[in-house]
Amino acid sequence: NTDADGQYNGKEIPELIKPILEGKADFVLGSRFRGRIEYMPIHKKVTNRIATFVTRQVSGLPISDAQTGFRAFTSDAAFHLNVMADYTYVQETLIQAANCGLMIEEIPIEFRKRKGGESRLISNIFGYAKRAGGTIVTTYRDYQPLKTFSYIGIFFIVFGLILGSRVLIHYFNTGMVTPYLPSAVLTVLLLIVGIQTLVIGLLADMLKTHRRIQDEVLYRLKKMESDNKRKER
């Protein structure tokens, strides 16, 4: 996998696929930040660093460049990946690969200055951050639903307890809720929302088993179709 803008050096493809041929990796990333960057605007460097940090946190992969478009997969690894995002695939495939237990390696590469044209993917930094961030969140939610909803639920519960603490202190001292009735109502609402969110997380985590089965079925269907096409040749 590479981009058509000439920024990746095609002569480095043998090095990119070498870990795969040696059986050391299923998925190889060409890291610009471990290699040589001829030119990259500062705002893109910052954006790439932030996106890589977030992807590293949610995937658990010790990678240095999550945004790279210079990648190599084994056919088996490609069968495991199901790209659902309609904007960019780079973060989604890494999170999926981590959850599938694929062996991932990085190699340093050269990143050259673009000779013509402009990037349509990162033409607007805020637009890219919004859409790429949405992809990371939804992919993480699909593969780690309990953690996702637990974080949200705990946030509401903790906020509700902090807000409700002064209501309780006032009630124990005076035997009355007033003048903190609005705070008491808001506290109850926050606790209800938090508990409901935790329940949703538990239910979603139960459905995660079905997703694993669906992913396995898709993997086997892709592999079967590929094997049949090879036999036809």
PAFI-750462 format. One record per atom (N, C-alpha, C): residue in three letters; x, y, z negated. Coordinates in steps of 0.2 Angstrom, whole numbers, plus 5000, padded with zeros to 4 digits. Layout:
N
ALAXYZ ...
This chain:
233
ASN500449945000 ASN500050005000 ASN500450065000 THR500350115005 THR500750175005 THR500250235008 ASP500550295007 ASP500150345010 ASP500450365017 ALA500050405021 ALA500250415028 ALA500550485029 ASP500750515023 ASP501050585024 ASP501750585024 GLY502050525024 GLY502850525025 GLY503250545019 GLN502850545013 GLN503250565007 GLN503550505004 TYR503350445005 TYR503650385003 TYR504050355008 ASN504650325007 ASN505150305011 ASN504950235013 GLY504750215019 GLY504650155021 GLY505250105021 LYS505850125021 LYS506450085020 LYS506450055014 GLU506050075009 GLU506150055002 GLU505649995001 ILE505249975006 ILE504749925005 ILE505049855003 PRO505649835006 PRO505949775004 PRO506149774996 GLU506349834994 GLU506449834986 GLU505749834982 LEU505249854986 LEU504549854982 LEU504349784982 ILE504349744987 ILE504149684987 ILE504549624984 LYS505249644982 LYS505649604980 LYS505449564973 PRO505249604968 PRO504949574962 PRO504449514963 ILE504049534968 ILE503449484970 ILE503749424973 LEU504249434978 LEU504549374981 LEU504949334976 GLU505249364971 GLU505649324966 GLU505149294961 GLY504549304961 GLY504049284956 GLY504049314949 LYS504349374949 LYS504349414943 LYS503749464942 ALA503349474947 ALA502749514947 ALA502249494951 ASP501649514949 ASP501049514954 ASP500849574957 PHE501149634954 PHE500949704956 PHE501549744954 VAL501749774959 VAL502349824959 VAL502149894960 LEU502449934956 LEU502350014957 LEU502950044959 GLY502950084964 GLY503550124965 GLY503550194961 SER503950194956 SER503850254952 SER504350314954 ARG503950374955 ARG504350434957 ARG504750464952 PHE504450454946 PHE504850484940 PHE505350444937 ARG505450384939 ARG506050344938 ARG506550354943 GLY506350374949 GLY506850384955 GLY506950454956 ARG507050474963 ARG507250544964 ARG506650574968 ILE506450634965 ILE505950674968 ILE506250734972 GLU506150734978 GLU506450794982 GLU506050854981 TYR505450854981 TYR505050914979 TYR504350894977 MET504050924971 MET503450914969 MET503250974965 PRO502651014967 PRO502451074964 PRO502351054956 ILE502551104952 ILE502551104945 ILE501851074942 HIS501251104946 HIS500651094943 HIS500451014945 LYS500750984950 LYS500650914952 LYS501050874947 LYS501650894945 LYS502050864940 LYS501650854934 VAL501350914931 VAL501050914925 VAL500450864925 THR500050874931 THR499450834932 THR499650754932 ASN500150734935 ASN500350664936 ASN500550644929 ARG500950684925 ARG501150664919 ARG500550654914 ILE500050694914 ILE499550694910 ILE499050624912 ALA498950624918 ALA498550564920 ALA498950494919 THR499550494919 THR499950434918 THR499950424910 PHE499950474906 PHE499950464899 PHE499250434897 VAL498750464900 VAL498050434898 VAL497950364900 THR498150354907 THR498150284909 THR498550234905 ARG499150254903 ARG499550214899 ARG499150194892 GLN498850244889 GLN498550234883 GLN497950184884 VAL497550194889 VAL496950154889 VAL497050084892 SER497650074896 SER497850014899 SER498349974895 GLY498750004891 GLY499249974887 GLY499849954891 LEU499849984897 LEU500449964901 LEU501050014900 PRO501649994899 PRO502250044898 PRO502450074905 ILE502050104909 ILE502150134915 ILE502350204915 SER502750224920 SER502950294920 SER502650334926 ASP502250304930 ASP501950334936 ASP501350304938 ALA500750324935 ALA500150284936 ALA499850314943 GLN500050364945 GLN499750404951 GLN500050384958 THR500650344958 THR500950324964 THR500550294969 GLY500650304975 GLY500250274980 GLY500650224984 PHE501250214981 PHE501750164984 PHE501750104980 ARG501350054982 ARG501249994978 ARG501249924982 ALA501349874979 ALA501349804982 ALA500949754978 PHE500549714981 PHE500149664977 PHE500349594980 THR500249544976 THR500149474979 THR499449474981 SER499349424986 SER498649414988 SER498149394982 ASP498449354978 ASP498049334972 ASP497849394968 ALA498349434967 ALA498249494963 ALA497649544966 ALA497749544972 ALA497249584976 ALA496549554975 PHE496449494975 PHE495849464974 PHE495549474967 HIS495949484962 HIS495749504956 HIS495449574955 LEU495649614959 LEU495449684959 LEU494749704963 ASN494349744959 ASN493749764962 ASN493649834962 VAL493849874967 VAL493849944967 VAL493049974967 MET492850004962 MET492150034962 MET492150104963 ALA492750144961 ALA492750214961 ALA492750234969 ASP492350294970 ASP492350324977 ASP492850374978 TYR493250394973 TYR493750444974 TYR494450424974 THR494750394969 THR495350374969 THR495450304965 TYR495850264968 TYR495850194965 TYR496450184960 VAL496850224960 VAL497550214956 VAL497450194949 GLN497050234945 GLN496950224938 GLN496550154937 GLU496050154941 GLU495550094940 GLU495950024941 THR496350024947 THR496649964948 THR497149944942 LEU497449994939 LEU497949974934 LEU497549954928 ILE497049984926 ILE496649964920 ILE496349894921 GLN496149874927 GLN495849814929 GLN496449754929 ALA497049774932 ALA497649734932 ALA497849714925 ALA497849764920 ALA498049754913 ALA497549704910 ASN496849714911 ASN496349664908 ASN496349594911 CYS496649594918 CYS496649524921 CYS497349484919 GLY497749524915 GLY498349494913 GLY498849484919 LEU498849524924 LEU499349524929 LEU500049554927 MET500549524930 MET501249544928 MET501349604933 ILE501549664929 ILE501649724933 ILE502349754931 GLU502649774937 GLU503349794936 GLU503349864940 GLU503849904938 GLU504049964942 GLU504749964945 ILE504850004950 ILE505450014953 ILE505550084954 PRO506150114954 PRO506250184955 PRO506250194963 ILE505950244965 ILE505850264972 ILE506050334974 GLU506150344980 GLU506250414982 GLU505550444984 PHE505450504982 PHE504850544984 PHE505050604988 ARG504850604994 ARG505150664999 ARG504650714999 LYS504850775001 LYS504450835002 LYS504050825008 ARG503350845007 ARG502850835013 ARG503050885018 LYS503050865025 LYS503250905030 LYS502750945033 GLY502150915032 GLY501550955035 GLY500850935032 GLY500350985033 GLY499750965030 GLY499750975022 GLU499150975020 GLU499050975012 GLU498650915010 SER498750905003 SER498450845000 SER497650864999 ARG497250815002 ARG496550825001 ARG496350794994 LEU496750754991 LEU496550714985 LEU496650764979 ILE497250804979 ILE497350854973 ILE497350924976 SER496850944980 SER496851014983 SER496551054977 ASN496251034972 ASN495951074967 ASN496151034960 ILE496551054956 ILE496751024950 ILE496251004945 PHE495751054944 PHE495251044939 PHE494750994942 GLY494650994949 GLY494150944952 GLY494450874951 TYR495150874953 TYR495450804952 TYR495450784945 ALA495550824940 ALA495550804933 ALA494850774931 LYS494350814933 LYS493650794932 LYS493450724935 ARG493650714941 ARG493450654945 ARG493850594943 ALA494550604942 ALA494950554940 ALA494850534933 GLY494750584929 GLY494550574922 GLY493950534921 GLY493450544925 GLY492850504925 GLY492950434927 THR493350424932 THR493550354934 THR493850314928 ILE494350344925 ILE494650314919 ILE494250294913 VAL493750344912 VAL493250334906 VAL492850274908 THR492550274914 THR492050224916 THR492350154917 THR492950154919 THR493350094920 THR493450064913 TYR493750104908 TYR493850084901 TYR493250064898 ARG492650104899 ARG492050084896 ARG491850014898 ASP491949994905 ASP491649934907 ASP492049874904 TYR492749884903 TYR493149834901 TYR493249834893 GLN493149884890 GLN493249894883 GLN492649924880 PRO492049904881 PRO491349934878 PRO491349944871 LEU491549894867 LEU491549904860 LEU491949964857 LYS492549964860 LYS493050014858 LYS492750084860 THR492450094866 THR492250154869 THR491650174864 PHE491150134863 PHE490550164860 PHE490750164852 SER491150124850 SER491350134842 SER491650204841 TYR492150224846 TYR492450294845 TYR491850344845 ILE491450344849 ILE490850394850 ILE490450384843 GLY490250324841 GLY489850314836 GLY490150334829 ILE490750324828 ILE491150344822 ILE491150414822 PHE491250454828 PHE491350524828 PHE490650554825 PHE490150534827 PHE489450554825 PHE489350544818 ILE489550484816 ILE489450464809 ILE489850504804 VAL490550514806 VAL490950554802 VAL490750624801 PHE490550654807 PHE490350724807 PHE489650734803 GLY489250684803 GLY488650684799 GLY488750684792 LEU489250634790 LEU489450634783 LEU489750694780 ILE490150724784 ILE490550784782 ILE489950844781 LEU489550844786 LEU489050894786 LEU488550884780 GLY488350814779 GLY487950804774 GLY488250804767 SER488850804766 SER489150804759 SER488950864755 ARG488950924758 ARG488750984754 ARG488050984752 VAL487650944757 VAL486850934755 VAL486850894749 LEU487250834749 LEU487250794743 LEU487450824737 ILE488050864737 ILE488250894731 ILE487750944729 HIS487450984733 HIS486951034731 HIS486350994728 TYR486150934731 TYR485550904728 TYR485750874721 PHE486350844720 PHE486550814713 PHE486550874708 ASN486750934710 ASN486850984705 ASN486151024704 THR485651024709 THR485051064708 THR484451024708 GLY484550964711 GLY483950914712 GLY483450944718 MET483750984722 MET483351014728 MET483851014734 VAL483551004740 VAL483851004746 VAL483951074749 THR483451114748 THR483451184750 THR483951224747 PRO484351274750 PRO484151294757 PRO484551264762 TYR484751194761 TYR485051154766 TYR484651104770 LEU484051124770 LEU483551074774 LEU483751064781 PRO483951114785 PRO484151104792 PRO484751064792 SER485251074788 SER485851034788 SER485650954786 ALA485250944782 ALA485050884780 ALA484650844786 VAL484250884789 VAL483950854795 VAL484450834801 LEU484950884802 LEU485450864807 LEU485950814805 THR486050804798 THR486450744795 THR486150684797 VAL485450674796 VAL485150614797 VAL485150594804 LEU485050654809 LEU485050634816 LEU485750614818 LEU486250644816 LEU486950624818 LEU487050554815 LEU486850534809 LEU486950464807 LEU486550414811 ILE485950434813 ILE485550384817 ILE485850374824 VAL486050434827 VAL486350424834 VAL487050384833 GLY487450394828 GLY488050364827 GLY487950284826 ILE487450264822 ILE487250194821 ILE487050164827 GLN486550204831 GLN486350174837 GLN486850164842 THR487350214843 THR487950204847 THR488350144846 LEU488450134839 LEU488850074837 LEU488450004839 VAL487750004839 VAL487349954841 VAL487449944848 ILE487349994852 ILE487449994859 ILE488149964861 GLY488649984857 GLY489349954859 GLY489349874857 LEU489049854852 LEU488949784851 LEU488649744856 LEU488049774859 LEU487649744864 LEU488049744870 ALA488449794872 ALA488849804878 ALA489449754878 ASP489749744872 ASP490249694871 ASP490049624872 MET489349604870 MET489149544872 MET489049534879 LEU488949584883 LEU488849574890 LEU489549574894 LYS490049584890 LYS490749584893 LYS490949514895 THR490649464892 THR490749394894 THR490449384901 HIS489849414902 HIS489549404909 HIS489949434914 ARG490249494912 ARG490649534917 ARG491249484919 ARG491549454914 ARG492149414915 ARG491949354920 ILE491349324919 ILE491149274923 ILE491049304930 GLN490749354931 GLN490649384938 GLN491249404941 ASP491749424937 ASP492449444940 ASP492749374943 GLU492649324939 GLU492949264941 GLU492649234947 VAL491949244947 VAL491549214953 VAL491849254959 LEU491849324959 LEU492149364964 LEU492849344967 TYR493249334962 TYR493949314963 TYR493949244967 ARG493549194965 ARG493549134968 ARG493249134975 LEU492749184976 LEU492349194983 LEU492849224988 LYS493249274985 LYS493749304989 LYS494349254992 LYS494549214987 LYS495049164988 LYS494849114993 MET494149094992 MET493949044996 MET493849075004 GLU493649135004 GLU493549165011 GLU494249175014 SER494749195010 SER495349195013 SER495649135015 ASP495549075011 ASP495849015013 ASP495448985019 ASN494848995020 ASN494448975026 ASN494649015032 LYS494849075032 LYS495049115038 LYS495749085040 ARG496149065035 ARG496849045037 ARG496748975040 LYS496248935038 LYS496148865041 LYS495948875048 GLU495548925049 GLU495248945056 GLU495748955061 ARG496348995058 ARG496849015063 ARG497248955065 
